[in-house]
Amino acid sequence: MHSFVNKPGDSIARSLAGMAACYPHLLRVHFDPDYVQRAQPGRAGKVVVITGSGSGHEPLPTGYVGLGMLDAACPGPIFTSPTPDQLLAATHAVEQGAGVVYIVKNYAGAVFNSEICAEELSQEGIRSRKVLVNDDVAIPEISNRRGLGAAPIVIRIAGAAAEEGRTLDQVVAVSVRAAENARSMGFATNTETLPRSIHALPLGDHTVELGVGIHGEPGVEQQVEGIEEIVERLMQPIVDDLPYRSGDRVLLMVSGLGGTPPLELFLFFQHINEFLQARGISVHRRLVGNYLTSLGRGGCTVTLLRLDEELLSLWDAPVHTPTLHW
């Protein structure tokens, strides 16, 4: 099917306006530059948490704005990082005097733009810190790893810590620990789907791409004989990398890339859960659905977060956003 984003006009701006109309009690949308902020701002003296991300990954970032997560989010063009002026405008709109934490996925544009923003803020006397998310085990070199499924999870931990009234250093410390204890990997059932593409190109029979990124970055095409083999090839690198050991408690997130139905996502979750149980790894919290997407690509990402009592408590704290609420 043709992408509606292909059509001439301001599809991203109109989509943001639609989101604001859908969640007027939660969100306020600003344009030129574009950013989304909480309808009810955080209290004075609260550390604020902000992130940016290219459009096409929804609900990241805008669907995580609200109590217990983001104070503001900056959506860029499709698969393109937001600009420093977006980040600065969002920061000035929500900053409460206690400093700013930027959650940044490890992509060159995102890192560079957040650093420009931090330099400008330092001249204004506003403290800011960056928490880097680089959880994709498909990349061997840790410093080069992409941000993947852990981004919403780290945002949740940072937002909950800030909501509790923790200091800037304390919010950063627990957010970094969450990022360091999270690992992810993804697979796709078709080739990349950018808006300029009319159709996602199918892979051959019994073939998947293992280790894909969320911007259409290719993985390695591999022949598989069924879901058990996909899960084995996906999960073993994740488990081995940290490593996760018998007795560990984890949060397990299975996020579709936008083109896989819930029936299949729950099927994968069941097989992954059995894989972890067989290794003595206990799933204490779980998410299954579209939490970080790649437009309409088929497949999913799998993320594990090793839990301790503090991370579990922060995860369970109250949250109210368009995407997560309890």
N, C-alpha and C positions, 0 to 999 in steps of 0.2 A: 504494500500500500504506500502511496505517496505520503511524505511527511508534510503536515500542515505548516511546519516551521520553514519549509521550502518556499512558501508563498510570499510574495512581496508584502512589505509592511512591517509593523512593529510587533511581531508575534510575542517576543519575550516581555515587552512592556505590557501588552494586553493580558498576558498570562499572569503577570504580577498583580495587575488590577483585579483580575478575576479572583486571585487568591485573597486579596484584601477584602473583596466583597463577600467572600465565603467565610472569612474568619475576622469579622470586624471587632469582636471582643478580645482578640489575641494580637492582631498585627496592625501596624501602620506602614504603608508603602510610600516611599519618596522616589522621585524621578529626577534625573539630570543633576547630579549623578544618582544612579539607582542604588537603593538599599532598603532593607526591611528592618523595622525595630519593634520591640514589644509595645503593645497598646498601653499597658500599665508598666511604667518604667520601674527599675529597681530602686531601692531606697538609697538615700544619700549615704555616702561612705562605703558603698558596695563595690567590690571589684567587678568589672564588666568583662564579659567573654564575647568575642567577635570572631567570625570566620568569613572567608570568601571562597567562592568556587564557581567554576564555569557552569552555565546553564546546561541542561541535559542530564544532570545527575539527580534530579529531584526524587525525594524530598530534600536532599542536601542542596544548598544550605538553608533555604528559607523555611522549610517545614520544621526546623528545629529551633525556631525563635519562640521564646516564651519562658515562663517560670521554670527554673531548674535547668535551663540549657543556655541558649544564646540571648544576649541582649540585643544584638543586631547581626545581620548577615548581608553580604554583598554578592549578588549574582552577576557574573560576567557574561559575555557572549557565549555561544555554544562552545563548550570544551575549552574555554579561554579564561584565564584568571582575571578577576576584577582589577581595576586600576587603583593606584595609590589614592587618587582623589575620592574614589568611592569609600575606601577604608577610612580616610581622614574624615569625610563627612559623617559617616556612621559613628565614628568614635566621638566626634564633637557632639553628636545628637544624644548619646547615651552615657557618656563618661560621668562618673559620680564622685571623683576626687580620690579614689583609692587605687587607681591604676587599671591597666587594660591587659588582658591576655588574648593573644591571637593564636588560634589553632590553625596550623598551616600544614597542608599536605605537601609532601616532598616533591614538588615540581618546580623547575627553575623560575618560571614566571611568578608563581605564588610566593616563593621565598624572597625573590628580588623585590617584589612590590611591597611585601610586608616590612622589609628592611628600610626601604625608602620612607615608608610611613612612620616607622619607629624613629628615624633620624629627625623627621619634622616634629614629631611629638616631643622629643627630648628638648628641642629648642623652645618649645612652649611650656616646658616644665611638667609635662604629663608622662608618668612612668608607664612603660609598656614592656611586655615580655612575649617571647614567641615559644610555642610548644610545637615541635615538629612531629608529624605522624608519618612514619616510614615502615609500614608493617608487611609489605608484599614480599613473601619469601621466594617468589619466582625470580627475583633479582639476587644473585649471590652476594654481591658487595653491599654490606649493610648501609653504608653512607649513600649509596645510589638507589636504595629501595624506594619505590613509589608509595604514596599514601593510598590506602585502599579501604577496606571495610571498617578499619578501626576508627576512622574519622568521626562518625556519629557517636561512637562509644566514648572516645576521649572528650568530645564536646559535652556529653552527658556528665561525666565525672567532674570536669572543670566547672560546669554550670551549677552542679549540686554543691560543690565546695564553696563557690562564690556566694551562693544563696544562703549558706550557713553563716556567712560573715567572716570567712577566713581571709587572711592577709594575702597580698599579691604573691609573696614568696611561697606561702602555704598552698595556694591554688596551683601555682606552677609546679611545685614539687609533687603533688598527688597526681596531677595531669601527666607529668613526665613518667611517673611510675606506671600509670595506666598504659601509656604508649609503649613503654619498654616491655610490658607483659602481654602485649597483643600481637598476634600473627595472623596473616590472611593469605589467601590465594584464590584465584578465580579461574573459571573455564567458560568457554563459549561454544554454542552449537551452530553459530554462523559467523561470517566475517564481519568486520566493523561496519557500523551503520552511522555515517555522518549525515547531516541534513542534506548535503548535496547528492547523496546516494538516493536513487529511486527505490531500490530494493536491497535488503541484506542478502548477500550472496551465500548460498548454502554450502556446507562442507560435504565431503563424500560420505557415503554410508558408513556408519560405525566410526565416525571420525569426530573428534572434538579438538578445540584449541585449549591447551592447558597453560596457565600462567598469563592470561590476558590482563591488560590494563583497562581502566575505565574510560579512556579517551580513544578507544579503538586500537590501542597498541596490540600487536599480534602476540599470540602465545606460540606454543609449539604444537603443530598438528600431530595428533596421535590416534592410532586405531585403538578402539576399546570394544569389549564384547558385552558390556552391560553396565548398569548403574554401580554394581559392586566394584568394578574395576576403576570407574571414574572416581569414586569415593576414595579408594585405596591410593590412587596416584595424586589426588588432591590433598588428602589428609596426612599422609605420611610425612611429606616435607614440612607441613605446618607443625606437627607434633614434634618432629625431630629438631626443629630449629631452635626453640627456646632453651631447652626442650621442656615439654609438658610430661609429667611423670605420674605414675600410679599414686593415687591419693590427692592429686590436685583437684580443686574445684574450679569450674570455668563457667563463663558466660559464652554461649554459642549463638552466633548470628548467621543465618543463611539469608542473604539478600539477593533477590532477583536483579538482573540487569535491565529489566523492563519488558522482556519478551517471553518470559517463562511463566506459565499459569501457576496459581497456588497449589493445585493438585500435585504438580511435579516438585515444587519447592518443599512441600511437606514430605513427599516421598524421599527426597534427598536428606531432609532433616532426620528422618527415621533411620536411614542407613548410616548417617554420620553419628547419630547418637549411639547406635549399636557398635560402631567402630571404636568410639571413645570408651564405652562401657567395658568392652573386651580388654582395654588397656588400663582399667582401673581409674579412668578420668571421669569425674562426676559432673554432669551438667546441672548447675544450680539455677541458672537463669538462661532464658532463650528468647530469641526473636526470629520470626520467619515471615518474610514479606519483602516488599520493595523499599529498602532503607537507603540504598545508594545505587543508582542506576546508571546505565549508559544508553540513553534514549531507549530504543526498542530492541536491543540486542538479546538474543537468547542465551541462557546460561545463568550463572550465579557466582557470587563470591561467598567464601566461608571465612569467618573470623572467630578466633578464640581469644578470650581475655582470661588470664589466670587471676582468680579472685583471692583477696584476703578480706579480713573483717571490715577494714576501712573502705575498700573499694565496693564491697557488697552493700554496706550501709549507705554510701553515696548513691549507688545505683538505685536503691529502693526508696530514696527520699522523694518527696512529692515533685511531680513534673507535670506541666501542662503546656503542650505545644500542639500544633496541628497534627503532628505525626506520633509523638509519644505523650501519653497522659495517664497518670495513676496517682 
